[in-house]
Amino acid sequence: MTNYSIEMKKVRKNFGKKRVLRDLNLTVSSGETVMIFGKNGSGKTTLIKILSTMMKMEAGEVSICGLSSETRGTAVRRMMGVVTHETMLYEHLTAYENLKFYAKMFGLNKIEERIIGAASKMGVVDILNQKISTMSHGTKKRLTIA
């Protein structure tokens, strides 16, 4: 694959008999902005999940900054962040516990310092000890970005 920030070649994804992505080709250069839109069920979220390695494809190749998402998934995930409608936060844990869990899962160092730094940037330091179940959807999104 070449030197695009994102490159997809002949990506295919099915859900049962329904083919959602059909031999999709996409290239995005560094600094380029792309908008993806379409009707419900057209594959927008599926595309994002495949790009972020949250979902496997049936066929094709995906490269992020020259790294194969198939063979270098961990490295790809370390370079990006994705916030979907579902925040993927554990409702019974506090904000701090969620951030610590994900920091450990991705093998980050200086966890305490990074949690405080990210929470500060997102304006959620004052709620780190609150359970996720008590937060608004917007607050959960900010925490997810942190």
C-alpha positions, -999 to 999 in steps of 0.1 A, spaced: 0 0 0 11 36 -5 18 66 17 -17 78 25 -29 84 60 -58 61 53 -60 36 25 -87 11 20 -87 -14 -9 -116 -36 -19 -130 -37 16 -161 -59 20 -183 -64 50 -215 -85 53 -241 -89 80 -256 -123 72 -268 -121 36 -268 -82 36 -237 -68 20 -230 -34 37 -196 -25 22 -190 -37 -14 -153 -36 -25 -149 -1 -10 -118 19 -20 -108 50 -1 -77 71 2 -72 100 25 -40 121 26 -26 137 56 -44 169 64 -73 161 42 -109 163 56 -135 138 45 -172 137 53 -191 105 52 -229 107 50 -257 84 40 -290 70 50 -295 47 80 -280 13 73 -257 24 45 -225 14 63 -211 46 78 -206 33 113 -194 0 99 -167 19 79 -155 37 110 -154 6 131 -133 -12 104 -110 18 102 -105 18 140 -101 -20 141 -132 -23 163 -147 -46 136 -132 -72 112 -139 -70 74 -147 -100 52 -121 -90 26 -98 -62 16 -69 -42 30 -68 -13 54 -37 8 61 -35 36 86 -4 58 83 13 29 64 4 2 91 -18 -27 82 -49 -27 104 -49 -65 101 -14 -72 113 -6 -40 133 -40 -34 150 -26 -25 183 -3 2 168 -32 15 147 -54 18 178 -27 37 196 -27 64 169 -64 71 169 -95 77 189 -131 70 179 -162 81 197 -194 65 185 -229 69 198 -222 42 224 -195 55 247 -182 21 257 -179 32 293 -187 10 322 -218 25 339 -211 9 374 -175 24 375 -164 59 382 -150 82 355 -115 77 370 -119 39 371 -129 38 334 -100 60 324 -76 38 345 -90 6 330 -85 18 294 -50 33 302 -40 -1 315 -56 -20 286 -36 1 261 -4 -2 282 0 35 289 26 47 314 23 76 339 -14 67 342 -23 91 370 -7 120 352 -23 112 319 -57 108 334 -55 142 351 -41 158 320 -68 143 296 -96 150 321 -84 186 325 -84 192 287 -119 179 285 -132 198 316 -142 166 335 -116 167 364 -143 176 389 -164 145 381 -137 118 381 -151 102 413 -187 101 400 -202 69 386 -208 69 348 -245 60 354 -251 95 370 -237 115 340 -254 131 310 -248 118 275 -227 149 266 -205 145 297 -200 108 289 -189 118 254 -163 143 268 -151 116 292 -148 91 263 -126 116 244 -104 120 275 
